[in-house]
Amino acid sequence: MNSFSNDDFDFSFLEEGFSARDIVEQKINEVSLSDDKDAFYVADLGDIVKKHVRWFKALPRVTPFYAVKCNDGKAIVKTLSILGAGFDCASKTEIQLVQSIGVSPERIIYANPCKQVSQIKYAASCGVEKMTFDSEVELMKVARNHPNAKLVLRIATDDSKAVCRLSVKFGATLKTSRLLLERAKELNVDIIGVSFHVGSGCTDPQTYVQAVSDARCVFDMGAELGFNMHLLDIGGGFPGSEDVKLKFEEITSVINPALDKYFPADSGVKIIAEPGRYYVASSFTLAVNIIAKKVMVNEQSGSDDEEDAANDKTLMYYVNDGVYGSFNCILFDHAHVKPVLTKKPKPDEKFYSSSIWGPTCDGLDRIVERFELPELQVGDWMLFENMGAYTVAAASTFNGFQRPTLYYVMSRPHWQLMHDIKEHGILPEVPDLSALHVSCAQESGMELAPAVCTAASINV
Ligand SMILES: Cc1ncc(COP(=O)(O)O)c(C=O)c1O
């Protein structure tokens, strides 16, 4: 395989005309004759490069600080660091990860309003100054332990329409914000701006508009008290795939006018965001293998005909990753996943109501409650797309089931584009690389070459 490899950055180059999906097929073919059919991911780093270009086209005034919590894969962090993104870290370990690949402290915001004292001290020791807070106690902790901190006041939003609500836990009201600013003045703590999060999986762009307008109020309060506030952080909540009701550009087309109204370009306010799922969701495809199967014949059907009875059945499939692993997103992220089959069903093939279960001994470990599928066999594969956000990051090895192996890939044009962006920033005439995601092999129906990734060692 033609791979770029060092400790942080391990991926294979895609040969021209091949897509990440082809690599999934290739990996499946490689193990087809063995019993060793562990679940695995193929993650396309080029997809992250494309997302970065798309971000700046849609939100030219907003610098992304990637929310590491969403997926802390080193190759992802490295890709985004080369692209020039900043990072939202929620803990000492996330700060260490980002700094271990050479990101400077100015490119980090410690965006956790409730921090352990030892971790505030750690941030101080390694020069990370930007951090969020939303309470008086946090203000006092920071005043004592990080005299150089530049604090960002997190305000609450109406996230009632988001898939995952965050303002139930974090964020000050406008009334509390004034009290906190007054207290900060007494403690001589520097407040440089305001942050918010509209909730992950935001379904109402007006939430951003209201939050930006509230942030303006807090900036005005800060100015009255003599603070020089110059940072607005509009958080995350942006969709990471296309299978959503509200598309990324529909949200950004509402955000931009609000930013221009409340924080015009000549206001001198720097605007950042903390996108997580936006960057990584669509880059990961998970392949799982059917390890067991149960046929449930409907005993209530009342038919004496053997063929009728056989048709009147439901199927239970057990696969080798579940809610204690990658599919924790079902429990923690309210995700609804659906399988994609690797084999095309025949035109006249019968479909059965089927459920899909993870490999552990827990009854909670159900991935899909009901889905119409043709009859599958032990050893067959299922794919799950858009699996990059809040999946591997929180996966456990409960019951001794290991996390899936990760294979990172990137096309050469994306690799080149990533380095062009590093050198020159995002140019208006950036090439449209979307065609690269159509697999030549899939289009022409040709057999895959034995290796659609090739090998070489490259140093950046
Ligand atoms: C403070 C903060 N910022 C950013 C994010 C990322 O959100 P999203 O993945 O919706 O972009 C989260 C997610 O929980 C968060 O808590």
The ligand as an ORCA input file, in Angstrom:
! r2SCAN-3c Opt
* xyz 0 1
  C     -18.764     22.992     23.997
  C     -19.023     22.195     22.758
  N     -18.559     22.672     21.592
  C     -18.729     22.000     20.432
  C     -19.387     20.790     20.418
  C     -19.526     20.091     19.089
  O     -20.839     20.091     18.674
  P     -21.260     19.535     17.248
  O     -20.692     18.175     17.123
  O     -22.740     19.573     17.271
  O     -20.712     20.464     16.235
  C     -19.923     20.263     21.603
  C     -20.657     19.007     21.592
  O     -21.117     18.503     22.583
  C     -19.724     20.989     22.807
  O     -20.173     20.535     23.981
*
